[in-house]
Amino acid sequence: MADTKATDASEDIPIHYFNGFEIGFGNADFTITFKLDNRQTCAFKGSYTIVKTLSQKLATTFNQFEEIVGRPMLTSDEVLTALQGFVSKQKAEEAKPK
């Protein structure tokens, strides 16, 4: 089962860094495809019950992390929205007559 304590990964297993992901599901399981710089690097398949448990454990663990560091972390969607707002504001400023 899941363990939520702070740990380092064993040297015997591969470690994959990712900065993006895709989630899909079918009639029997979920697939989570991890990406690095928008390129697929690995995928994991899991049953509905394990993926549901994983999502709950991730949420609980991440909430604990945010409490420890004293601030909420931005999601990639929130960062994208902020960047889009900045670009729109910049374009509006550039379009103003001088």
Secondary structure, DSSP 8 states (H G I E B T S, - for coil): ----S-----TTS-----SEEEEEE-SS-EEEEEEETTEEEEEEEE-HHHHHHHHHHHHHHHHHHHHHHTS----HHHHHHHHHHHHHHHHHHHHS--
